[in-house]
Amino acid sequence: MNMHVSQAARSTGRVGIGQSLPRNEDAVLVRGAGRYTDDLSLEGQLYAAFVRSPHAHGAIRGIDTAAAKAMKGVVAIYTADDLEGQRYGALKCQVDLPNRDGTAMRKPVRKALAADKVRFVGDPVAMVVARTALQARDAAEAVSLDIDILPAVISVEAALAPDAPQLFDDVPGNLILDYHFGNAEKVAAAFAQAAHVTRVRIVNNRIVVNPIEPRAAIGTYDRKAGRYTLHAPSQGAFGMRNNLAAAMGVPQDRMRLVTGHVGGSFGMKAAVFPEYVVLLHAARLLKKPVKWTDQRSESFVSDHHGRDMVFEAELALDARGRFLATRFTGTGNMGGYLSPPGPLMATLNIGKNSVGMYRTPLVEVQTRCAVTNTVPIAAYRGAGRPEGNYFMERLVDTAAREMGIDSAVLRRRNLIEPRQLPWKTPIGTVYDSGDFPALFARALEAADWKGYRTRERASRKAGKLRGRGIGCYLEVTAPPSNEMGGIHFEPDGTVTIVTGTLDYGQGHWTPFAQVLTSQLGVPFEKIRLVQGDSDRLIAGGGTGGSKSIMASGSAIIEASVRVIEKGKLLAAHFLEAGVADIEFANGRFSIAGTDRSIDIMELARKLQAGAPLPEDLPRTLNVDHVFKAAPSAYPNGCHIAEVEIDPDTGHVEIASYVMVNDFGVLVNPMIVEGQLHGGVVQGIGQAICEMTSYDETGQLMTGSYMDYAMPRAADVPFFSFISQGVPTRTNPVGAKGCGEAGCAGSLPSVMNAIVDALSPYGVRHVDMPATPQAIWRAIHARA
């Protein structure tokens, strides 16, 4: 595609909101000219490698570093003892949820290096610093660990057993949180009065995040300023800077976080990891930059994992199939330590997102969250949102089959009607906009729901099993957070947007520029974007929870208003008119009723040139504004998948995939569609092939791409993407967010289709991943 935006396109407004413009950063990235953290080298830098526990659970008796220290190129080796007395803070869980009895959840302390015990394979125990990366890795292998191996617990059920090994002395029974939401008495009454109750035990399988770019970091320390700098991939430089400063025990102004290009994150790189603390510690003591780049084999056992929860989902219905109540009772695996979001995914987000677009009057969620000897669990694309929708949609499909009601009819019978908006859910959220019945009807039409039987007969003739599945979803985006909207007119004639969200693959530059040019009329190709330097930011919620365009777009719109206000004062001076007579439109300040005007870029040039001004006028058009919170919005949609299954091998082929989505206003439809493609593929991967497996001793059995199956291009069909947006009123852009919706729609639609295809064999439920082996066994168990 032509990356140049013509003057004609600009003059006709075809670069503003709603246009499918190619991403500005793609020209750099496709040439291989991106600058990722591992591409960065600083003068005099040293290299680090980490010594990790080979055991899932054990008491540390000793760490022998003598042989490693004597090796060529080794500069230093650090263990937990070296970090003691440095006033470094613990790596904190940022979620506080009460137990059902009102007491606080338990938050065991995690330090940067394991001191007394190791609690999962991959737990960092020491760091070696050497003059080259290879020397550091060789020396790390020479460090000898004396660990008394203890019994390991892998599942939450095992961890909560009365005789289970204890991971922490201050977490009795390994129970982090006994969470409860809802009115148990009312829910129990609804189930007692129900004409039909559906129950399904559902496993949400553990996922290895697998971003294309492994984690990496370079730590430096400025002794004169007493200031740390960390170059590392992140999801928001401002928030991560603040959390990193807390971990290092220094004021926030003594820490700088810089992020360049990021090759994927999906929630994982938002956290402050223990490696960063030790790197900065070494940089301060050694007076040199210290660089570390993770190896893929290490990332499998050191990056946070995703999902991993088991629930019994229940749905109560009346005789006509109207939903009366839902109840979700389950467990959430926290891994060896609490990550920053900790139990959020398996608790609060299940309740919020399971409601979906249905008129369900009562919801109850009961979750026991426990630590186990596995990699810690954190956010993964959706962070509880896909899980909640998946649980509900599996219930609806199962209930439809049990009650003999068409699954589409049952859903339509329970959808919230537009006339009922705003709709307050039992979880406390309020839907402000949407037309769920119309969206649902369009999805059925686009998927040719009525013509399905013809395709099913054709599959049967070919010896295949065919099934179809609906995945309705409604997500609650991330909670309100302040966001910066900086607009700076630069001396070189460009305009810089400064904001605290961060692009790690989404393509922020282009849609943010589209918002700005639609507000101020500045030339699209003159707009630049700064996101990844905490020193440039005064606020920032980072990117996560599908809120970036809502937060940054709103911040840009509000900042533009302030630019116009300043511009009118200045234009009145240069045009020798009263401020009240100045109008602004299409990038020009004009005297009302005349042809006298000045372009905003010309006005900026005059200011840059130092044009004389009265003392009471601003010297620049620049604005640094903070948008006060982007409330949650409610992206929603309906995905419909059809699958073919080979009964002889159990292989699943996704024959067709249709999605109709309501994301409100689409600033750049092409980028939105790309986000949905990525999310759907990740959902398909979890549904049919991705599986994280530990043995009974806590060894990760799926620790490489030889063992862990990622989806490939051949595993997915071409997607049919349809937008049917109803603008939200909760933010100035009118957007609802889209980044995680692909997973929310694909998990239920694909799994419902697989179960539908297997239903002739009496199969009622299949857990993810529906691998060929799992499907073959399901068929033969019923044959």
Sequence and secondary structure as in RCSB ss.txt:
>XXXX:A:sequence
MNMHVSQAARSTGRVGIGQSLPRNEDAVLVRGAGRYTDDLSLEGQLYAAFVRSPHAHGAIRGIDTAAAKAMKGVV
AIYTADDLEGQRYGALKCQVDLPNRDGTAMRKPVRKALAADKVRFVGDPVAMVVARTALQARDAAEAVSLDIDIL
PAVISVEAALAPDAPQLFDDVPGNLILDYHFGNAEKVAAAFAQAAHVTRVRIVNNRIVVNPIEPRAAIGTYDRKA
GRYTLHAPSQGAFGMRNNLAAAMGVPQDRMRLVTGHVGGSFGMKAAVFPEYVVLLHAARLLKKPVKWTDQRSESF
VSDHHGRDMVFEAELALDARGRFLATRFTGTGNMGGYLSPPGPLMATLNIGKNSVGMYRTPLVEVQTRCAVTNTV
PIAAYRGAGRPEGNYFMERLVDTAAREMGIDSAVLRRRNLIEPRQLPWKTPIGTVYDSGDFPALFARALEAADWK
GYRTRERASRKAGKLRGRGIGCYLEVTAPPSNEMGGIHFEPDGTVTIVTGTLDYGQGHWTPFAQVLTSQLGVPFE
KIRLVQGDSDRLIAGGGTGGSKSIMASGSAIIEASVRVIEKGKLLAAHFLEAGVADIEFANGRFSIAGTDRSIDI
MELARKLQAGAPLPEDLPRTLNVDHVFKAAPSAYPNGCHIAEVEIDPDTGHVEIASYVMVNDFGVLVNPMIVEGQ
LHGGVVQGIGQAICEMTSYDETGQLMTGSYMDYAMPRAADVPFFSFISQGVPTRTNPVGAKGCGEAGCAGSLPSV
MNAIVDALSPYGVRHVDMPATPQAIWRAIHARA
>XXXX:A:secstr
      HHHHHTTTTSTT     TTHHHHHTT    GGG   TT EEEEEEE SSSSEEEEEEE HHHHTSTTEE
EEEEHHHHTTS           B TTS B       SS SSEE STT EEEEEEESSHHHHHHHHHH EEEEEE 
    SHHHHTSTT   S TTSGGGEEEEEEES HHHHHHHHHH SEEEEEEEEE  EE   SS  EEEEEEETTT
TEEEEE   S HHHHHHHHHHHHTS GGGEEEE       TTGGGS  HHHHHHHHHHHHHTS EEEE  HHHHH
HHS EE  EEEEEEEEE TT  EEEEEEEEEEE  SS  SSTTTTTTHHHHHHHSTTB    EEEEEEEE  SS 
 B   TTTTHHHHHHHHHHHHHHHHHHHT  HHHHHHHHB  GGG SEE TTS EE    HHHHHHHHHHHTTGG
GHHHHHHHHHHTT EEEEEEEEEE        EEEEEEE TTS EEEE S   SSS  HHHHHHHHHHHH   GG
GEEEE SBGGG S    S SS HHHHHHHHHHHHHHHHHHHHHHHHHHHHT  GGGEEEETTEEEETTSS EEEH
HHHHHHHHTT    TTS S   EEEEE        EEEEEEEEEE TTT  EEEEEEEEEEE BS S HHHHHHH
HHHHHHHHHHHHHT    B TTS BS  STTTS    GGGS  EEEEE     SSSTT B   TTHHHHHHHHHH
HHHHHHHHGGGT     S   HHHHHHHHHHH 
